[in-house]
Amino acid sequence: MVFVKPVFVVLVLAFGLLLAGCAQNQPAQNNPQGASAAGAAAACTPSWQCGDWSNCTSSSTQTRECTDKNSCGTSSGKPASSQACTYVAPFQPVHLTYTLSTPAGPGGIQSVQRDYYLDEKTTCDGKPALNGLIKTSLPNGPAEASSYAKVTVYLDTGEAAYSNDMTSSDIGFDSARPSIGDLDMGFYFSSLVAKGGKNMLSAEVWNSTRPVILKGVGAFGGAGDYSIVQTGSSSAAGVTCTNFVLSGKASNFGGQMESCVHLLPDLNLPVMTGAAYGQGGPSWSLSSIKREKSPTTYYPQCLTPIKCPSLSAPTYEEYGQCNMQNKTYNTEYDANGCVTSFTCTTFEARARSEIAWMQRGGNCQVNDALVQQAAGCWARQGNTNFRSSGQSNCITEVECMMPQPGPN
């Protein structure tokens, strides 16, 4: 009997092993779903989108948020989220208080308080500026006796522009107009230097080792030549300041004035801490510097400084020749208050012209008795001080101050 089953089994096993070997030698089949997922992961490109930079902090840094719109989960190529910056402190209003002292009678002193409120930092005529209000009052005097003027101080030069005198009801409107100004306790030096074509903040003036000459300057109701020089540093009103001496040969300024000027550090603004004009002349001092707003409500305005024509005052020789004729020089003004000419005339004609000019804008008559008082004072080589009452521009008193004899 013949057995064939074992042979069949062997053949089946052999055929199975052959199939298995062939299967091992075949390439793997593609997996479209797995390949798609892997390819997507390898091809993800971040798309960064950043917000605006934050305000610069007091530590001189600013930040921003950046997000990947594709959510790739990587920081590759992410823009900077912080950077250095220049911190500019928020503007703080400035309040300056001055006391002006002028001789009043034999041995007497009259005091006036002047407050500068610089409340608004803005741009005027394309330049950075501060707008504010000036209040002039008598110390401990009634509020109704106070007068006001608007002011603009330009930060690039320290030059100030002033308005006409205003009442408390006027300052709430935009009706202020530029005026020539008579006396500026806060910015007199920097304004005068600017009208002379220089910059108080420049190294030429601020670090001057010899006088800087300013020719033909029309300012503060006068005209003439000036020079200014830095003389060191000191302190006043509790702050450090730089000393200057101003010399003048002008129709309204002769001799020298000493002052110390403080720079407000956050504004780089030159502020006078006081001034003294000769022996026995007027002087003023800075009582306080505060960073606060005016308690008075008003409408701030940009004012443009009045530019006067360049004009030099008569020389000492010309004054002498005029005096030999028993005459004096009279100053002529235009509608803005700028000096237009100097004329050798009688003392009475000069007195009448000056009183009329000081009373401009008011309903005042020129008082003949005051004309004679002023003329007589000038004839004796004295200096006059004209006084008005209250808010009126009308001249009511003429004080004659004779030069003090020098030491023997």
Secondary structure, 3 states (H helix, E strand, C coil): CCCCHHHHHHHHHHHHHHHHHHHHHCCCCCCHHHHHHHHHHHCCCCCEEECCCCCCCCCCEEECCEEECCCCCCCCCCCCCEEECCCCCCCCCEEEEEEEEEECCCCCEEEEEEEEEEEEEEEECCEEEEEEEEEEECCCCCHHHCEEEEEEEECCCCCEEEECCECCCHHHCCCCCEECCCCCCCCHHHHHHHHCCCCCCCHHHHCCCCCEEEEEEEECCEEEEEEEEEEEEEEECCEEEEEEEEEEEECCEEEEEEEEEEEECCCCEEEEEEEEECCCCCEEEEEEEECCCCCCCCCCCCCCCCCCCCCCCCCHHHHHHHHHCCCEEEEEECCCCCEEEEEEECHHHHHHHHHHHHCCCCCCCCCHHHHHHHHHHHHCCCEEEEEECCCCCCEEEEEEECCCCCCC
